[in-house]
Structures are given as C-alpha cells and as structure tokens.
Amino acid sequence: MKYQLFAFVAFLSTCVAFSQEKEQKPFSLEADYFYGSILEHNPDIAHLITDHPTGFILSYNRKTYGFNEWERRYQYPDWGFSFAYQNMKNQYLGKNYGLYGHFNWYFLNRNLVIRLGQGVAYASNPYDREKNYINNAYGTEFLSTTFLKANYVKENLYKGLGLHAGVSIIHYSNANLRAPNNSTNTWAFNVGLSYLFDHENFPDYVVKDDPPSASHAEKLKYNFVFRFGWNESDVVGQGQFPFYVASAFVDKRINYKSTFQAGVDVFFAEFLKELIYYQSIAFPDYNLSGDEDYKRVGLFIGHELRFNKVAFVSQLGYYVYYPFDFENRIYNRLGLKRYFFNDKIFASVTVKAHWAKAEGVEFGIGVRL
C-alpha cells in the first residue's frame, strides 16, 4: 500500500508539473476609430484627394508571456489579425475592406506599442476604362495593403478594459499586378478600446536565463530560390504577363535575430518584352529596335530578422546587366519568409520594387543547404 501511495503521489506530481508547462493562450480584442488625410505622394492622384477618410479597425491579439524563447527575446510581443474598413471619402475611390496579419512590439514599460500589419484589401470601386476611369490609384479590386500604428496604451485599466490612442498610416497598392497603380497612403489619428479576456488569470511573464544570442550563430549556408508572379507595365491595357526570378545567395546567421545575405538574382520579366516592343513603335525618339534583351541580372545584399520559424526579409540590389532602362538600376525587396524541415526548406512572399515604386509581388520557394 505504501508503494502504491508513493506511485500515486509521484504520478500526480508529474501531472501537475506537466500542466504547469502547458502553454496558456491569453488574448484581447480591440476596436479603433480613425480619421485622417490621403497623402499626395504622387501628383497624379491629387484629383482623388477631396475629403478626410474615416474608418475603423477591429483586432484580435494573441498575447505572449515568454513561454517560448522567441517571445522572451522580443520582450513579449503580440501577434494577431485585424479587419479594417475605410471610407476614402471620394466617389471614385469608394470604400476599402482589409484583412491583415499583424505583430505588436512594446516599448517604454509597455506603454508604447508599434503595430505592423500586412494583408489583402477589397476596393469597392477600382479603375474601369468605361465606368471609373478617374480612379488611377487602384487598378484591381484586390489590393496589397500595409498599415503601421504607433499607440500609447493602457491595458486592463478596469476589469480587463483598456484605452489607447495614436497615429496610423495605411497603404493600398496592387504592386503593379495591373495598371493603373498609383496607390494611396492615409495618415490618420486613431483612438480605441481594448478588452483582455480572463484578465484575472493572465500568466506572469516568464524570465529565463536564456543562452547568449550568439549561441544561435551558424556557419555559412547556401540558398537557391525560385520566385514567380504576374504584373503589368504602367501602360494601361497592355496586359498581365508572368515573371520569374532565379536567385542564389549565401547567408550567415550571427545570432538569434540576425542573418546577413549576399547573392545574385536573374530576372525574366515578360512584361518588359512587351514594353520594349511598344516603346520602339510609339516613341521613335527612344531609338529602340524592339529587340533589346528584357532579362536583367542583379547583385544584392540583405538581412533577415528572425521570429522563431518566420523571418522578415529586406534586400538591396544593383543591376549589373541592364540592357533596357526601366525605372533605375537599384532595386529593393521586402517581405516574409517561413522555414520548414529544420530550416532547410522555405517559402516566401516578397515585394520587389525600385525604392517606393513596386514592380511585383513574388511568391518563392527555396532550399537552404
């Protein structure tokens, strides 16, 4: 009997220890109202700025408390999803509805939160050659959209209820999927409420003596990536064409958060072939034969900011082979990457641009050896 009692107590202790290690999943909901102005980043959209846009954002935030190492490394951020409604206050722009994934980073004793969201928006009144040719900002119904918010926050002020206020910028663009694509940027002031569910049982923040960040450093790795997508030149009605990018690069992870890269891109953009032919006929002063090579080759350097198996990618490149003058010789790439199978396989979604002028959204698959 004594041994049975001992075994039962040991089993119970094991269960309690296991339950203590089980990850909790606290969350909060938010509702924001915003009021702002469309920025005239391009004089071609000046006729579309006629009033102050208004709207609201509803958000779900999964709160972290340090159960996983990456949460402790980034001082317990949130991740979640947002829905945004924006009335552009212009009959030609209409209304936009967006769905986003977002991250929150906290500063100043968790009183300042920076939120970055990326998603897809539906534009109710995009460009139409016959019905809405005035809207030269949105060439498609579905748009790529990004928002950035900086809020002063006071969470759980009273029984889970909190307040926040700050500023936001909301960007809509179709990343040259179809012309026209002059895009819009809204600068707005926002104010809102939040509610932390089960606030009485919010777990304590986990503090551990994690190994040094540099202990995650790795030797050089070799990467090969294939990217693809569809886009169109700025000539309205020229049509959408596929593009392909073959890339090879070497990377060096120096710590938990940072990985540096250097490599080469080879671009096969079919829309350039059509644009070269069009300009050779429409603009004889350009002295184009129409047979110029549409391919380009670039060298780039880059950085990855790691969040567990997800990374934010930023790259800056220069065309070393540039037979046709399109935009300029410097390009940049921003986006997200997700690693699989012990970081040997990855998928990515990135936007390739020439400074602020997007060329296309790239969908990529790669291997890291």
C-alpha positions as CSV (number, residue, x, y, z in Angstrom):
1,M,0.0,0.0,0.0
2,K,2.9,2.3,0.9
3,Y,4.4,1.8,-2.5
4,Q,1.1,2.3,-4.3
5,L,0.6,5.6,-2.4
6,F,4.1,6.7,-3.3
7,A,3.5,5.8,-7.0
8,F,0.2,7.8,-7.0
9,V,1.8,10.9,-5.5
10,A,4.6,10.7,-8.0
11,F,2.1,10.3,-10.8
12,L,0.1,13.3,-9.5
13,S,3.2,15.4,-9.2
14,T,4.2,14.6,-12.8
15,C,0.7,15.6,-14.0
16,V,0.9,18.9,-12.1
17,A,4.3,19.6,-13.4
18,F,3.1,18.8,-16.9
19,S,0.1,21.1,-16.5
20,Q,2.3,23.9,-15.3
21,E,4.3,23.6,-18.5
22,K,1.2,23.7,-20.8
23,E,1.2,26.9,-22.8
24,Q,-1.6,29.3,-22.0
25,K,-3.2,31.4,-24.8
26,P,-4.4,34.8,-23.4
27,F,-5.9,37.2,-25.9
28,S,-7.5,40.6,-26.2
29,L,-9.9,42.3,-28.7
30,E,-9.6,45.9,-29.9
31,A,-11.8,48.4,-31.7
32,D,-10.4,51.6,-33.2
33,Y,-11.9,54.6,-34.9
34,F,-9.7,56.7,-37.2
35,Y,-9.8,60.0,-39.1
36,G,-7.2,61.2,-41.5
37,S,-5.9,62.5,-44.8
38,I,-4.7,60.9,-48.0
39,L,-1.1,62.0,-48.6
40,E,-0.3,63.4,-52.0
41,H,2.8,61.2,-52.5
42,N,2.2,61.4,-56.3
43,P,0.7,64.4,-58.1
44,D,-1.2,62.0,-60.4
45,I,-3.7,61.3,-57.5
46,A,-4.3,64.9,-56.5
47,H,-7.7,64.9,-58.0
48,L,-8.7,62.0,-55.8
49,I,-8.0,63.9,-52.5
50,T,-11.3,65.6,-51.8
51,D,-12.0,64.9,-48.1
52,H,-10.8,63.3,-44.9
53,P,-11.1,59.5,-44.9
54,T,-12.7,57.8,-41.8
55,G,-13.0,54.2,-40.7
56,F,-12.5,51.6,-38.0
57,I,-10.2,48.7,-37.3
58,L,-11.1,45.5,-35.3
59,S,-8.3,43.4,-34.0
60,Y,-7.6,40.1,-32.2
61,N,-4.3,39.9,-30.3
62,R,-2.7,36.7,-29.0
63,K,-0.7,37.8,-26.0
64,T,2.6,36.2,-25.3
65,Y,4.3,35.9,-21.9
66,G,7.6,34.2,-22.6
67,F,6.6,30.6,-22.9
68,N,8.8,30.3,-26.0
69,E,12.3,31.7,-26.4
70,W,11.4,34.0,-29.2
71,E,8.8,35.7,-27.1
72,R,11.4,36.5,-24.4
73,R,13.9,37.6,-27.0
74,Y,11.4,40.2,-28.3
75,Q,10.1,41.3,-24.9
76,Y,6.7,39.5,-25.1
77,P,5.1,40.8,-28.3
78,D,1.6,40.1,-29.6
79,W,0.5,38.6,-32.9
80,G,-2.9,38.6,-34.3
81,F,-5.4,39.5,-37.0
82,S,-7.2,42.8,-38.0
83,F,-10.1,43.8,-40.1
84,A,-10.2,47.4,-41.4
85,Y,-12.9,49.4,-43.0
86,Q,-12.0,52.7,-44.7
87,N,-14.3,55.2,-46.4
88,M,-12.0,57.1,-48.7
89,K,-14.5,60.0,-48.9
90,N,-14.2,60.2,-52.7
91,Q,-16.8,58.8,-55.1
92,Y,-14.1,57.4,-57.4
93,L,-12.1,55.7,-54.7
94,G,-15.1,54.2,-52.9
95,K,-14.5,52.1,-49.8
96,N,-11.8,49.6,-48.8
97,Y,-12.1,46.5,-46.7
98,G,-8.9,44.8,-45.5
99,L,-7.8,41.7,-43.7
100,Y,-4.4,41.6,-42.0
101,G,-2.0,39.6,-40.0
102,H,-0.1,41.8,-37.5
103,F,2.6,41.9,-34.9
104,N,2.8,44.3,-31.8
105,W,6.1,45.3,-30.3
106,Y,6.1,47.1,-26.9
107,F,8.4,49.8,-25.6
108,L,8.6,52.3,-22.7
109,N,7.4,49.9,-20.0
110,R,4.7,48.5,-22.3
111,N,3.1,51.9,-22.7
112,L,4.1,52.4,-26.3
113,V,3.1,49.8,-28.9
114,I,4.2,49.7,-32.5
115,R,2.0,47.5,-34.8
116,L,2.8,46.4,-38.3
117,G,0.1,44.7,-40.3
118,Q,0.2,43.2,-43.8
119,G,-2.8,41.8,-45.7
120,V,-5.2,42.0,-48.6
121,A,-7.9,44.6,-49.2
122,Y,-11.0,44.7,-51.4
123,A,-11.6,48.0,-53.2
124,S,-15.3,48.7,-53.9
125,N,-14.7,51.0,-56.9
126,P,-11.4,50.2,-58.8
127,Y,-10.4,51.6,-62.1
128,D,-12.7,50.7,-65.1
129,R,-12.0,52.0,-68.6
130,E,-15.6,52.9,-69.1
131,K,-17.3,53.3,-65.7
132,N,-14.5,54.7,-63.5
133,Y,-11.5,55.9,-65.5
134,I,-11.0,58.7,-62.9
135,N,-9.6,56.2,-60.4
136,N,-6.0,55.9,-61.4
137,A,-4.9,54.7,-57.9
138,Y,-6.4,51.2,-57.8
139,G,-6.2,49.1,-61.0
140,T,-7.7,46.0,-59.4
141,E,-10.4,45.0,-56.8
142,F,-8.0,43.2,-54.6
143,L,-5.0,45.2,-53.3
144,S,-1.9,44.6,-51.2
145,T,-2.2,46.6,-48.0
146,T,0.1,47.5,-45.1
147,F,-0.6,49.5,-42.0
148,L,1.7,50.9,-39.3
149,K,0.4,52.1,-36.0
150,A,2.1,53.8,-33.0
151,N,-0.2,53.9,-29.9
152,Y,0.0,55.0,-26.3
153,V,-1.7,52.2,-24.5
154,K,-3.1,51.5,-21.1
155,E,-4.3,47.9,-20.9
156,N,-6.5,46.4,-18.3
157,L,-7.4,49.7,-16.6
158,Y,-10.6,48.3,-15.2
159,K,-11.7,44.7,-15.2
160,G,-9.9,44.0,-18.5
161,L,-10.9,47.2,-20.2
162,G,-8.2,49.4,-21.7
163,L,-7.7,52.5,-23.7
164,H,-5.3,53.5,-26.5
165,A,-4.7,56.4,-28.9
166,G,-2.1,57.2,-31.5
167,V,-1.4,57.6,-35.2
168,S,-1.5,55.3,-38.2
169,I,-0.5,55.1,-41.8
170,I,-2.5,52.8,-44.2
171,H,-1.1,51.9,-47.6
172,Y,-3.1,50.4,-50.5
173,S,-1.5,49.2,-53.8
174,N,-1.8,46.3,-56.2
175,A,2.0,46.1,-56.6
176,N,1.7,46.5,-60.4
177,L,-0.4,43.4,-60.8
178,R,-2.4,45.6,-63.2
179,A,-2.3,49.2,-64.3
180,P,-3.0,51.8,-63.2
181,N,-1.3,51.5,-59.8
182,N,-0.6,54.9,-58.3
183,S,-1.8,53.7,-54.8
184,T,-2.8,55.7,-51.7
185,N,-1.4,56.4,-48.3
186,T,-3.6,57.6,-45.5
187,W,-2.2,59.3,-42.4
188,A,-4.7,59.0,-39.6
189,F,-5.3,59.7,-35.9
190,N,-6.9,56.8,-34.1
191,V,-8.5,56.1,-30.7
192,G,-9.9,52.9,-29.3
193,L,-10.8,50.4,-26.6
194,S,-9.4,47.0,-25.8
195,Y,-10.6,44.1,-23.6
196,L,-8.3,41.5,-22.1
197,F,-10.2,38.2,-21.7
198,D,-9.8,36.2,-18.5
199,H,-7.6,39.1,-17.2
200,E,-7.7,37.7,-13.6
201,N,-5.7,34.7,-14.7
202,F,-3.2,36.4,-17.0
203,P,0.1,34.4,-16.6
204,D,3.2,36.0,-15.1
205,Y,5.8,37.0,-17.7
206,V,8.4,34.2,-17.9
207,V,12.0,35.3,-17.2
208,K,14.7,32.8,-18.0
209,D,18.4,32.8,-18.3
210,D,18.4,32.0,-22.0
211,P,21.7,31.2,-23.7
212,P,23.6,34.1,-25.3
213,S,22.0,35.2,-28.6
214,A,25.3,34.5,-30.4
215,S,24.9,30.8,-29.5
216,H,22.5,30.6,-32.4
217,A,25.2,31.6,-34.9
218,E,25.6,29.2,-37.8
219,K,28.2,28.5,-40.4
220,L,27.7,29.8,-44.0
221,K,24.6,28.4,-45.7
222,Y,23.9,28.2,-49.4
223,N,20.4,29.2,-50.7
224,F,18.7,28.6,-54.0
225,V,15.3,30.2,-54.7
226,F,12.7,30.3,-57.5
227,R,10.3,33.2,-57.5
228,F,7.3,33.9,-59.7
229,G,4.3,36.2,-60.1
230,W,2.4,38.3,-62.6
231,N,2.5,42.0,-63.3
232,E,1.9,44.7,-65.9
233,S,3.7,47.8,-67.1
234,D,2.4,51.3,-66.3
235,V,0.8,51.4,-69.8
236,V,-2.9,50.8,-69.1
237,G,-4.4,47.9,-71.1
238,Q,-1.0,46.4,-72.1
239,G,-1.9,43.2,-70.3
240,Q,-0.6,41.0,-67.5
241,F,2.4,38.8,-68.0
242,P,4.2,36.2,-65.8
243,F,7.7,36.9,-64.4
244,Y,10.3,34.5,-63.0
245,V,13.3,35.1,-60.8
246,A,16.2,32.6,-60.1
247,S,18.3,33.5,-57.1
248,A,21.4,32.1,-55.4
249,F,22.9,33.5,-52.2
250,V,25.0,32.7,-49.2
251,D,23.8,33.6,-45.7
252,K,25.5,33.9,-42.3
253,R,23.4,33.8,-39.2
254,I,25.3,35.7,-36.5
255,N,22.8,35.4,-33.6
256,Y,19.2,34.5,-32.7
257,K,17.7,37.5,-34.5
258,S,20.0,38.4,-37.4
259,T,21.1,36.7,-40.6
260,F,23.1,38.5,-43.3
261,Q,23.0,37.6,-47.0
262,A,24.7,38.3,-50.3
263,G,23.8,36.9,-53.7
264,V,22.7,37.2,-57.3
265,D,19.2,37.5,-59.0
266,V,18.4,36.7,-62.6
267,F,15.1,38.3,-63.7
268,F,12.9,37.1,-66.6
269,A,10.0,39.7,-66.7
270,E,7.8,39.1,-69.7
271,F,6.1,42.5,-69.4
272,L,9.4,44.2,-70.3
273,K,9.5,42.3,-73.6
274,E,6.0,43.8,-74.4
275,L,7.0,47.3,-73.1
276,I,10.2,47.3,-75.2
277,Y,8.2,46.5,-78.3
278,Y,5.6,49.1,-77.5
279,Q,8.1,51.9,-76.9
280,S,10.1,51.0,-80.0
281,I,6.9,51.8,-82.1
282,A,5.2,54.5,-80.0
283,F,8.3,56.5,-79.2
284,P,10.8,56.6,-82.1
285,D,12.9,59.2,-80.3
286,Y,13.9,56.5,-77.8
287,N,16.0,54.8,-80.5
288,L,14.9,51.3,-79.6
289,S,15.0,48.5,-82.1
290,G,12.4,46.4,-80.3
291,D,14.9,43.5,-80.0
292,E,16.6,44.7,-76.8
293,D,17.0,42.0,-74.1
294,Y,14.4,42.0,-71.5
295,K,16.4,40.0,-69.0
296,R,18.3,41.6,-66.0
297,V,20.9,40.4,-63.6
298,G,21.4,41.9,-60.1
299,L,23.7,41.5,-57.2
300,F,22.2,42.1,-53.7
301,I,22.9,42.2,-50.0
302,G,20.3,41.5,-47.4
303,H,19.2,40.9,-43.8
304,E,16.7,38.6,-42.1
305,L,15.1,39.4,-38.8
306,R,14.1,36.0,-37.3
307,F,11.0,35.3,-35.3
308,N,11.2,31.6,-34.5
309,K,10.4,30.0,-37.9
310,V,9.3,33.3,-39.5
311,A,11.7,35.9,-40.9
312,F,11.3,39.5,-42.2
313,V,13.4,39.8,-45.3
314,S,15.0,43.1,-46.6
315,Q,17.4,43.2,-49.5
316,L,19.0,45.9,-51.6
317,G,20.3,45.2,-55.1
318,Y,22.0,46.7,-58.1
319,Y,21.6,45.5,-61.8
320,V,24.9,44.6,-63.3
321,Y,23.3,43.5,-66.5
322,Y,20.7,46.2,-67.5
323,P,20.2,46.3,-71.3
324,F,16.9,48.2,-71.1
325,D,16.4,51.3,-69.0
326,F,13.4,50.6,-66.8
327,E,12.9,52.6,-63.6
328,N,16.5,52.6,-62.3
329,R,19.4,50.2,-61.6
330,I,18.8,50.0,-57.8
331,Y,16.1,47.7,-56.5
332,N,14.9,46.5,-53.1
333,R,12.9,43.6,-51.8
334,L,10.8,43.4,-48.6
335,G,8.7,40.5,-47.4
336,L,8.2,37.5,-45.2
337,K,9.7,34.0,-45.2
338,R,8.7,30.8,-43.4
339,Y,11.1,28.0,-42.7
340,F,10.3,24.3,-42.7
341,F,12.1,21.0,-42.0
342,N,14.9,22.2,-39.7
343,D,15.3,25.4,-41.8
344,K,16.3,23.5,-44.9
345,I,13.2,24.5,-47.0
346,F,11.5,27.9,-47.0
347,A,8.6,29.7,-48.7
348,S,8.4,33.5,-49.1
349,V,6.2,36.3,-50.2
350,T,8.0,39.5,-51.1
351,V,7.5,42.8,-52.9
352,K,10.3,43.7,-55.3
353,A,10.4,47.5,-56.0
354,H,12.6,50.4,-57.2
355,W,12.5,52.4,-54.0
356,A,8.8,53.1,-53.4
357,K,7.7,52.0,-56.9
358,A,6.6,48.4,-56.8
359,E,7.3,46.1,-59.7
360,G,5.6,42.9,-58.5
361,V,4.7,40.5,-55.7
362,E,7.0,37.5,-55.7
363,F,6.0,34.1,-54.5
364,G,9.0,32.0,-53.7
365,I,10.2,28.5,-52.7
366,G,13.8,27.7,-51.8
367,V,16.3,25.4,-50.3
368,R,19.0,26.2,-47.7
369,L,22.0,23.9,-47.5
